[in-house]
């Protein structure tokens, strides 16, 4: 086993470093972009000494680091896996390029041939063949004396110990041909028209190069600063790297202060089958002439609008450090030189009122002493009777938007069809009481037109498949069923429902995706875990005993995790409304699961699994549902590994063993349900 002393702490396990207070100098208010090697006398961390001792985070205060990498390739079609362990002086000689970088391509190609992989699927782990394995110093040469060469190789491999297991997932078939960038951009334009959004092609100057970003925005949103815009250096790469999910990402933040309007029906704008990227890119670059910090092309109402970006002054940001100092940053803001005309699909403005529970632009939020009380506590230590206290959290009422709209637009789509609805409360609207919360607050249910569940049948999906398009989160149960808890009898249920939903929504708009999750089947995940010699832990809970109770979870809930083979299985509460959503979440965080399976002790090796082709794995969901129905209301846990299957029942935060067998079928049969 190859290990080296940690270069951060020289093998001591701790390090004495210069305190952060020395960066700003001996003053309370410091400039964030300046450095002064001077200790702050009132520092809360070092007490003015200027030095602090802390455990080394790179080696986990052990003093040693693992000089080892493992590259693994898995064929999902056959279940075969092959691994290569990279160690100093090993049989694999580093192939370093002119930039002193050893890339994964040669190793991955060799392992792919061994297991029959012809096309990698980066979706699983995000790995690409040109990923960096390690950086080598200029002094490294393959013909150096062995001890000297091994020492340099060990240092280079130890520098990658934060990511020691590189898993590449592929199939025996070739990857489909990539789409034409012009057609992909036309598709994004068509979706912008469908959803009544702007599609923004943004080019920014970053030092000596350009970056391109493509995103959806709401008309009237502030232009993001340069630090919030990043992407590739050419337009074609930006288009091919943009998906609907990435273009919608952080729309709530960008549109937090966008004007709110209702939607009105407009004739569909014609979208060309393909966008001329050369012409579009040239038009954007023409607006970048001179000293413009950026330029944009905005697709709105069926055409492109072009504008350059101009400086719009500076804003000051203040942050508190652990040292007790206040750090001041000055950010440059930008604006569009010309704004496109208002969109044709804007209806009437949505009325709103100021948020009563925060002060926009400050950290003041409603104090806890006001909860359940007619007014603030005059003797409260947090707010001194004012009712507002500083908090680092977003305002619960408005999500820092500063306003509470009186209506919202609900947009439901499957990315081919769309439905726009305006939800607005009407005084006196019937809302019968259907239950009570444990604290006695009544739960009301609104009429059928307030229940998002009805759109599932319209779009031909399950209610569990309705998710937030801009946040990739399932729609909550109250929104599906039109139920609302009313804490203040003076507030009508429909108004409370609208204000709860609209808090923090961009432009008072809710975007819902009505489509089955685009996720691999559970059997693929089971086959991957078998090839990697990991354990899949599947948790299921049947909530049929709580049917009809609006204060309880309805339907079923799932959770899927990957653990090391010998890891302890614990009780995890499942929260995904379908097994597909649980698999999608597991695949999204697969890198984190793999990293957790690597032993923390550097004296234990990184897993290097080898697996021969194996037969397909049967889908366990039917049998697990059968067990879950018998133990309704209690989470049932099943683990699958190379050594067989085990069943547990979760009780009081612990797991109680139920059965153990070679297969799930045998384990369920042993229960004699």
Order of alpha helices (4+ residues) and beta strands (2+ residues): beta-beta-alpha-beta-beta-beta-beta-beta-beta-alpha-beta-alpha-beta-alpha-beta-alpha-beta-beta-alpha-alpha-alpha-beta-alpha-beta-beta-beta-beta-beta-beta-beta-beta-beta-beta-beta-beta-alpha-beta-alpha-beta-alpha-beta-alpha-beta-beta-alpha-alpha-alpha-beta-beta-beta-alpha
